[in-house]
Amino acid sequence: MKDEHEIDFEELVDAHYQALYRFGYSLSGNEHDASDLVQETFSTFALKGSSIRDRSKAKTWLFTTLHRHFLRQFRKSKRVQVQSPEILANQAPPIDSDAARAIDCDSALDALVSINETYRTPLTLYYLRHFNYREIGEILEIPIGTVMSRLARGKTELKKILLHSPKIDQ
């Protein structure tokens, strides 16, 4: 008999696999590493997930765990990989309509890829994964003020790149 507070593993995988994979891909830039990160995350949950007392915290716990696995992997490899434009095509953060008319899709993807990972990750979590500031702070293990600062700087950096990119003749 299951405890009413117990988290169903299969249900958790079904609910969060795709979002975790996309987040893992946005960090690692490659399908194999993204799959490995998700697998490691769920393996860690299988071992330690019972310590989560509040079911509503499971999603944040999963994203935090994936991010930690990525950081460990990054420290070991000391390499940064770039995201592929195919995946980013569906993940670019929204920009104002004037800027959107002034650039083509490839320019937007190039701009997003060129943003430092320090800013790209919070932008991805906020605009694409719809986490709030507190949740992003927990995932990245940084204070809420730092989250807000990185989001603001990331948006500024993205806008600067987009406004200074060559425009397509219409």
C-alpha positions as CSV (number, residue, x, y, z in Angstrom):
1,M,0.0,0.0,0.0
2,K,1.4,3.4,-1.0
3,D,1.6,6.3,1.3
4,E,-0.4,9.2,0.0
5,H,2.7,11.4,0.0
6,E,4.8,8.9,-1.8
7,I,5.9,9.9,-5.3
8,D,5.1,7.4,-8.1
9,F,8.3,7.0,-10.1
10,E,6.7,6.1,-13.4
11,E,4.4,9.1,-13.1
12,L,7.3,11.4,-12.3
13,V,9.3,10.1,-15.4
14,D,6.2,10.6,-17.6
15,A,5.6,14.1,-16.3
16,H,9.2,15.4,-16.5
17,Y,11.3,13.4,-18.9
18,Q,11.0,15.6,-21.9
19,A,11.5,18.9,-20.0
20,L,14.6,17.4,-18.3
21,Y,16.0,16.2,-21.6
22,R,15.5,19.6,-23.2
23,F,17.2,21.3,-20.2
24,G,20.0,18.7,-20.3
25,Y,20.4,19.3,-24.0
26,S,20.5,23.1,-23.6
27,L,23.3,22.7,-21.1
28,S,25.4,20.0,-22.8
29,G,24.6,20.7,-26.4
30,N,24.5,17.0,-27.4
31,E,21.9,14.3,-27.4
32,H,24.0,11.6,-25.8
33,D,25.1,13.8,-22.9
34,A,21.5,15.0,-22.4
35,S,20.2,11.4,-22.2
36,D,23.0,10.5,-19.8
37,L,22.1,13.5,-17.6
38,V,18.4,12.6,-17.5
39,Q,19.3,9.0,-16.7
40,E,21.6,10.0,-13.9
41,T,19.0,12.3,-12.6
42,F,16.3,9.6,-12.4
43,S,18.8,7.1,-11.0
44,T,19.7,9.6,-8.2
45,F,15.9,10.1,-7.6
46,A,15.5,6.3,-7.3
47,L,18.2,6.2,-4.7
48,K,17.4,9.5,-2.8
49,G,14.0,10.6,-3.9
50,S,12.3,9.2,-0.8
51,S,13.8,12.0,1.2
52,I,11.5,14.5,-0.6
53,R,8.7,15.3,1.9
54,D,6.7,17.6,-0.3
55,R,5.5,16.2,-3.7
56,S,5.4,19.7,-5.2
57,K,9.2,20.0,-4.7
58,A,9.9,17.0,-7.0
59,K,10.2,19.0,-10.2
60,T,12.6,21.5,-8.7
61,W,14.6,18.7,-7.1
62,L,14.9,16.9,-10.5
63,F,16.1,20.1,-12.3
64,T,18.6,20.9,-9.5
65,T,19.9,17.3,-9.6
66,L,20.3,17.4,-13.4
67,H,22.1,20.8,-13.1
68,R,24.5,19.4,-10.5
69,H,25.3,16.3,-12.6
70,F,26.0,18.7,-15.6
71,L,28.3,20.8,-13.4
72,R,30.2,17.7,-12.3
73,Q,30.5,16.5,-15.9
74,F,31.6,20.0,-17.0
75,R,34.3,20.2,-14.4
76,K,35.6,16.8,-15.4
77,S,35.7,17.6,-19.1
78,K,36.6,21.3,-18.9
79,R,34.9,21.8,-22.2
80,V,31.8,23.8,-23.3
81,Q,29.6,22.6,-26.0
82,V,27.4,24.7,-28.2
83,Q,23.7,24.0,-28.7
84,S,22.5,22.9,-32.1
85,P,20.2,25.4,-34.0
86,E,17.6,22.7,-34.6
87,I,16.8,22.3,-30.9
88,L,17.1,26.1,-30.2
89,A,14.6,26.8,-33.0
90,N,11.8,25.9,-30.5
91,Q,13.4,27.4,-27.5
92,A,14.4,31.0,-28.2
93,P,13.1,33.4,-25.6
94,P,10.5,35.9,-26.8
95,I,11.7,39.3,-28.0
96,D,9.7,42.4,-28.7
97,S,7.9,42.5,-32.1
98,D,10.0,45.3,-33.6
99,A,13.2,43.3,-33.0
100,A,11.5,40.1,-34.2
101,R,10.6,41.8,-37.6
102,A,14.2,43.1,-37.9
103,I,15.9,39.7,-37.7
104,D,15.6,36.3,-39.2
105,C,15.4,33.1,-37.3
106,D,19.0,32.1,-37.9
107,S,20.2,35.4,-36.4
108,A,18.1,34.9,-33.3
109,L,19.4,31.4,-32.9
110,D,23.0,32.6,-33.3
111,A,22.4,35.3,-30.7
112,L,21.0,32.9,-28.2
113,V,23.9,30.4,-28.7
114,S,26.4,33.2,-28.3
115,I,25.1,34.2,-24.9
116,N,27.3,33.1,-22.0
117,E,25.9,29.9,-20.3
118,T,25.7,31.9,-17.1
119,Y,22.9,33.9,-18.6
120,R,21.5,31.3,-21.1
121,T,20.6,28.8,-18.4
122,P,18.4,31.1,-16.3
123,L,16.8,32.5,-19.5
124,T,16.0,28.9,-20.5
125,L,14.6,28.0,-17.1
126,Y,12.5,31.1,-16.9
127,Y,11.1,31.5,-20.4
128,L,11.1,28.0,-21.7
129,R,10.7,25.8,-18.6
130,H,8.5,28.4,-16.8
131,F,10.2,28.2,-13.4
132,N,9.9,31.1,-11.0
133,Y,12.9,33.0,-9.6
134,R,12.9,31.0,-6.4
135,E,12.9,27.7,-8.2
136,I,15.7,28.8,-10.6
137,G,17.7,29.9,-7.5
138,E,17.2,26.4,-6.0
139,I,18.1,24.7,-9.3
140,L,21.3,26.8,-9.9
141,E,22.0,27.1,-6.2
142,I,22.2,30.9,-6.3
143,P,20.3,33.6,-4.4
144,I,17.1,35.1,-6.0
145,G,18.8,38.4,-6.5
146,T,21.5,36.7,-8.6
147,V,18.7,35.0,-10.6
148,M,17.1,38.4,-11.3
149,S,20.4,39.9,-12.2
150,R,21.4,37.1,-14.6
151,L,18.0,37.2,-16.3
152,A,18.2,41.0,-16.7
153,R,21.8,40.8,-18.0
154,G,20.9,37.9,-20.3
155,K,18.0,39.7,-21.8
156,T,20.2,42.8,-22.3
157,E,22.9,40.8,-23.9
158,L,20.4,39.0,-26.2
159,K,18.8,42.3,-27.2
160,K,22.1,44.0,-27.9
161,I,23.2,41.1,-30.1
162,L,19.9,41.1,-32.0
163,L,19.8,44.8,-32.5
164,H,23.3,44.9,-33.9
165,S,23.0,41.9,-36.1
166,P,22.7,42.4,-39.9
167,K,19.1,42.8,-41.0
168,I,17.6,41.0,-43.9
169,D,16.2,43.0,-46.8
170,Q,12.4,42.7,-46.9
